[in-house]
């Protein structure tokens, strides 16, 4: 398809980081790129192509994408270590993972 824009992302040393942003002239062309590049091997590297979400929360055809539900902050307002609290005391959190985190005593 016709590429309107392409930007290869680079690391802090100016070397290609392994990903790029590409904008096609038509949605149909972009869909073909996504479909045709699934599990494509370039040398010893497998590449994949996907649609990126734009800032207006719409899919490539302009249809609205469901937004994530908002978290009710009220129950977390007094919790100094709850990540949902906008006033969380981040400087006391030592480490965080998917299942647990470590925080210093307040």
N, C-alpha and C positions, 0 to 999 in steps of 0.2 A: 504494500500500500504506500501511499504518499505520506511521508513523515514531515510534519510541520515544524516540530521542535524536538531536540534531543539534548540531554545533558547527562554526561557521565559523572557520577559522584566520585570525589577524590578524598583521600585521607589527608591528615595534617602534613604529610610529606609530599603531597601533590601527585601521588600514585593512584591509579584507578582502584576503587574500593570494592568493585565487583557488582555494582548495580547502576542503573541508569533510569532516567525518566524520559519517556517517548510519547509524543502526541501525534496521532494520526489525523489526516484530513477528514476522515469519515469514521463513524462508529463501526460500520460494517468491516472496515479495514482493521480496526483495532481488535474486533472480535475474532477475525481470522488469525491475527498474530497470536492472540491468547490461545486459540484452539490449536494452531499449527506448531507452537513452540513448547507444548507440554512435554516434559521429560526429554528435551532436546539436549544432546551432548555436543559440547564445543571443546575439542581436545579431550582432556580428562575431567572436565567440569560439566555437571548437569546444570542447565539453566531452566528457569521457569518464568513465565510472564503472567501478570495479573493486572486487573484494573485497580487503579488507585482511587481512593475516595477523595472527591473534591471538597473544597471548603464549604460548599452550599449543601452538603449532605444529600447528594443526588447520585444515582447510578449513571453509567455512561450514556444511557438513553434519556436522561433527564428526569427519571422517576424518583420520588422521595424515598430515602432510605430510612428505615425505622431507627429512631434515636435511642440511645441507652437510657434506661430509667434513672431518674434523679434519686439520690440517696437522701432519706429523711435525716437531717442533721440534728433535730431536736433531742433525740435520745443520747447523742454523742457530745452535746454541748459542754458537759462538765468533765469529760474524760480526757485527761491530758495526754494519753498515749494512743487514743483511737485515731486511725488514719483518716476516718471520715470527718473528724473534727477540723474545721478550718483553722483553729488555733492550736493544733497539735504542736507539742514542743519537740520539734525535729532534732534539735541538738542533743536530746537525751536518748534518741534511738541509735543503737550501736550497729545492728544488723537486722535485715528483714529478708524473708524468703516466702515461698508460697504457703507454707504451713505454720510458721512461727516467726517471732522476732525477739530481739533482746533489747532491753531498755535499761538505762541507769536509773537508780532510785531518785525520786524527786526530792 
